[in-house]
């Protein structure tokens, strides 16, 4: 039953606003957060290397943005205030949210055990890429480039120090 629910959650939010993420990206996200052992037990499909790279890019992007905003308190306060407005607009005011209407349901889920659905079958590789997936890919390559440049600079500084110390002491 857990596998059925996990896969139906992925199926229900794939290619839906506001992120329009593919099922492969959502599967990679679930595997990244839950680990491969639990994800295998839940029959969550294994995405390809491309989607693992996208998840790494998402982590690089979100960590970078979080540390940048936290380092300047005025930016952090402004970001919190703007996120409150944006989330209110997405959840309450948008046409795919509540559309400025009160919710007509209780905010509590009571499962109906008589309702069964079938396990989602993967559709294979998808060609369409969302903006978020492309942002994550760019963030991964930017993070990798920064890592290469910092490593190269560290190597040059270290080799220069070693070279200088061998001339001075030998």
C-alpha positions in Angstrom: 0.0 0.0 0.0 2.9 2.4 0.8 4.3 1.9 -2.7 0.9 2.6 -4.2 0.6 5.8 -2.2 4.1 7.0 -2.9 3.8 6.5 -6.6 0.4 8.1 -6.8 1.7 11.2 -5.0 4.4 11.5 -7.6 1.9 10.9 -10.4 -0.6 13.5 -9.0 1.9 16.3 -8.8 4.0 15.7 -12.0 3.8 18.5 -14.5 1.5 20.5 -12.2 1.8 24.2 -11.3 3.7 26.0 -10.0 6.9 24.0 -10.6 5.8 21.7 -13.5 8.4 19.1 -12.5 8.6 15.8 -14.4 8.0 12.5 -12.7 11.7 11.6 -13.1 12.7 14.8 -11.2 10.1 14.0 -8.5 11.4 10.5 -8.2 15.0 11.7 -7.9 13.9 14.2 -5.2 12.1 11.4 -3.3 15.2 9.1 -3.6 17.5 12.0 -2.5 15.4 12.7 0.6 14.5 9.2 1.6 17.5 7.2 0.5 17.6 4.3 -2.0 16.7 1.6 0.4 13.3 3.1 1.4 12.7 4.2 -2.2 13.3 0.7 -3.5 10.9 -0.6 -0.9 8.3 1.9 -2.1 9.0 1.0 -5.8 9.9 4.5 -6.6 11.5 4.4 -10.1 15.3 4.9 -10.3 15.9 8.0 -12.5 19.0 8.3 -14.7 22.2 10.1 -13.9 20.8 13.3 -15.5 18.2 13.7 -12.7 20.7 12.9 -10.0 22.8 15.8 -11.4 19.7 18.0 -11.4 19.1 17.2 -7.7 22.7 18.0 -6.9 22.2 21.3 -8.8 19.1 22.0 -6.8 21.0 21.5 -3.5 23.8 23.7 -4.7 21.3 26.4 -5.8 19.2 26.4 -2.6 22.3 26.2 -0.3 24.0 29.1 -2.1 20.8 31.3 -2.0 20.2 30.5 1.7 23.8 31.3 2.8 23.9 34.5 0.7 20.6 35.8 2.1 21.5 34.7 5.7 24.8 36.5 5.5 23.1 39.9 5.2 20.3 40.4 7.8 18.5 43.1 5.8 18.3 40.8 2.8 17.1 37.9 4.9 14.2 40.0 6.3 13.3 41.3 2.9 13.4 37.7 1.5 11.1 36.4 4.3 8.6 39.3 3.7 8.6 38.7 -0.1 8.2 34.9 0.3 5.2 35.5 2.6 3.6 37.6 -0.2 4.5 35.2 -3.0 3.2 32.1 -1.1 0.0 33.9 -0.3 -0.5 34.7 -3.9 0.2 31.1 -5.0 -1.9 29.4 -2.4 -4.8 31.8 -1.9 -5.1 34.2 -4.9 -4.0 32.1 -7.9 -6.4 30.3 -10.2 -4.9 26.9 -9.4 -5.0 27.7 -5.7 -8.0 28.7 -3.7 -8.9 31.5 -6.2 -9.7 34.0 -3.4 -12.4 31.6 -2.0 -12.6 29.9 1.4 -11.7 26.3 1.4 -14.8 24.0 1.4 -13.0 21.1 3.0 -11.6 20.3 6.4 -7.8 20.4 6.6 -7.7 16.8 7.6 -7.5 13.7 5.5 -9.6 10.7 6.5 -8.7 7.8 4.2 -11.3 5.6 2.6 -10.0 2.1 2.7 -12.4 1.0 0.0 -10.8 3.3 -2.6 -7.9 1.6 -4.5 -5.9 2.9 -7.4 -3.4 1.2 -9.6 0.3 1.6 -9.3 1.7 4.2 -11.7 3.7 2.8 -14.5 6.6 5.0 -15.7 6.3 6.5 -19.2 10.0 6.3 -20.0 12.3 9.2 -20.7 10.6 12.6 -21.0 11.9 15.3 -23.4 10.2 18.3 -21.9 12.2 20.2 -19.3 10.8 22.6 -16.8 12.5 25.9 -15.9 13.3 24.5 -12.4 15.1 21.5 -13.9 17.1 23.8 -16.2 18.0 26.1 -13.3 19.2 23.1 -11.3 21.3 21.9 -14.2 22.9 25.4 -14.6 23.5 25.5 -10.8 25.2 22.1 -10.9 27.6 23.2 -13.7 28.2 26.6 -12.0 29.0 24.7 -8.7 31.3 22.3 -10.5 33.1 25.2 -12.3 33.6 27.0 -9.0 34.9 23.8 -7.4 37.4 23.3 -10.3 38.6 26.9 -10.2 39.0 26.8 -6.4 40.8 23.5 -6.6 43.1 24.8 -9.3 43.9 28.0 -7.3 44.5 25.9 -4.2 46.9 23.6 -6.2 48.8 26.6 -7.6 49.1 28.2 -4.1 50.2 25.0 -2.5 52.7 24.0 -5.2 54.1 27.6 -5.0 54.5 27.4 -1.3 56.1 23.9 -1.6 58.4 25.2 -4.4 59.4 28.3 -2.4 60.0 26.3 0.8 62.3 23.8 -1.0 64.4 26.7 -2.4 64.7 28.3 1.0 65.4 25.3 3.2 67.3 22.9 0.9 
